[in-house]
Amino acid sequence: MRFETAAIHSDGGPDPAYGAIVLPIYQTSTFVFEDVGKTKGYDYSRSGNPTRKALEDTIAVLEGGKAGFAFATGMAAETTVIHLLKQGEHVIAQQDLYGGTYRLFESVMKCFGLEFTFVNMGNRNEIEAAIKPNTRMIWIETISNPLLNVVDVDMVAGIARKHGLLTVADNTLPSPYLLRPLDHGIDLVVHSTTKYLNGHCDVVGGAVVTATDELSEKVQFLLNAMGTCASPFDCWLVLRGIKTLPVRMEQHNKNAMSVAAFLEKHPRVKRVYYPGLKSHPGYRFARKLMKGCGGMVSFEMKGRVRAVNSFLRNVKVFSLAESLGGIDSLAEHPATMSHASMPESFRVKVGITNDLIRLSIGLEHVDDLIEDLEQALKRA
Ligand SMILES: Cc1ncc(COP(=O)(O)O)c(C=O)c1O
């Protein structure tokens, strides 16, 4: 099946009970045994649930993996995956990561004896120089949040193979519609399904997709042992969102490209970050690896913090809010919002400056978006 068809038909439907074309929400904590030691496939919803399974199977098909797992949030998915490691082991992580991932590593997992080195994932020498005898994992964001760097997944998977390391790719920003990291040799994909997979700003969720049966067993064990799974209702919402992922992504790509081109020419704008622009360092890899450049655009304003605040106060179609990847266009200030948990010196060193604004370009008419940006930039 092609991607568009698989997005609609990978949920195992229609429902075997009554033929409902939309899978029901199995809102149940437990399942009655047929006999002692005999179930109909499920025993308790933490371990497994039919609505969750439909979502998990769909995400696994779309990412081209062995198995999928649905979690309560993207952070729950990440927390579960990092528990594949043991005390004393070392992770090489991308330096320009989502702030919550940085916080999980630096402020939580470090206390349990994991070690982290943050590197520029565009620099092979830097990655290889960071490898130590206790290194076990490389963690990347395929398109980074918020600088939108595009990682050469072939290069990272090659380094990992050579040194026997596990690779984890946070594929939230492109979604499997634009890029499938497992096809390039990555071992585990993580998602915040809160973003493009659900796409409607009405649920928080996460997912993991594995490349091997061995990893699938380990992730299922951790999900059940740690209780990080998603609820049936949230799974149902994400599953519904996924059915329109291809058409939404096409429109996000188009709208974001137009917004990026508009901002690049605007006199109040210092620099635009969008991998569809030739001026962006991710342009070459975006063309090589991806089916489009996605819906996120970041930019730096001239005039520093006062101008940034005024812009954010004056947008009208865009909303000042965290999150991304939904139908609604959102604007946010990474330094004080999504990346506030990074120490300022580290954040600025990796390029997430105080003047940076991140836009999640939604599915409104692009002329309304550009007119809104124009008026807010004029007043800033
Ligand atoms: C790239 C990326 N990964 C993971 C997360 C965490 O996901 P959640 O907010 O669903 O826990 C986010 C949230 O913004 C994100 O942008």
Ligand as a Chemical Component Dictionary entry (heavy atoms), coordinates in Angstrom:
data_LIG
# 
_chem_comp.id                   LIG 
_chem_comp.type                 NON-POLYMER 
_chem_comp.pdbx_formal_charge   0 
_chem_comp.three_letter_code    LIG 
# 
loop_
_chem_comp_atom.comp_id 
_chem_comp_atom.atom_id 
_chem_comp_atom.alt_atom_id 
_chem_comp_atom.type_symbol 
_chem_comp_atom.charge 
_chem_comp_atom.model_Cartn_x 
_chem_comp_atom.model_Cartn_y 
_chem_comp_atom.model_Cartn_z 
_chem_comp_atom.pdbx_ordinal 
LIG C1 C1 C 0 10.903 17.512 18.862 1  
LIG C2 C2 C 0 10.105 17.216 20.108 2  
LIG N1 N1 N 0 10.271 16.035 20.731 3  
LIG C3 C3 C 0 9.582  15.720 21.845 4  
LIG C4 C4 C 0 8.692  16.612 22.403 5  
LIG C5 C5 C 0 7.954  16.237 23.664 6  
LIG O1 O1 O 0 6.652  15.856 23.372 7  
LIG P1 P1 P 0 5.397  16.042 24.366 8  
LIG O2 O2 O 0 5.203  17.503 24.573 9  
LIG O3 O3 O 0 4.288  15.365 23.633 10 
LIG O4 O4 O 0 5.755  15.347 25.658 11 
LIG C6 C6 C 0 8.479  17.848 21.793 12 
LIG C7 C7 C 0 7.523  18.809 22.380 13 
LIG O5 O5 O 0 7.448  19.959 22.008 14 
LIG C8 C8 C 0 9.214  18.160 20.617 15 
LIG O6 O6 O 0 9.073  19.337 19.989 16 
# 
loop_
_chem_comp_bond.comp_id 
_chem_comp_bond.atom_id_1 
_chem_comp_bond.atom_id_2 
_chem_comp_bond.value_order 
_chem_comp_bond.pdbx_ordinal 
LIG C1 C2 SING 1  
LIG C2 N1 SING 2  
LIG C2 C8 DOUB 3  
LIG N1 C3 DOUB 4  
LIG C3 C4 SING 5  
LIG C4 C5 SING 6  
LIG C4 C6 DOUB 7  
LIG C5 O1 SING 8  
LIG O1 P1 SING 9  
LIG P1 O2 DOUB 10 
LIG P1 O3 SING 11 
LIG P1 O4 SING 12 
LIG C6 C7 SING 13 
LIG C6 C8 SING 14 
LIG C7 O5 DOUB 15 
LIG C8 O6 SING 16 
# 
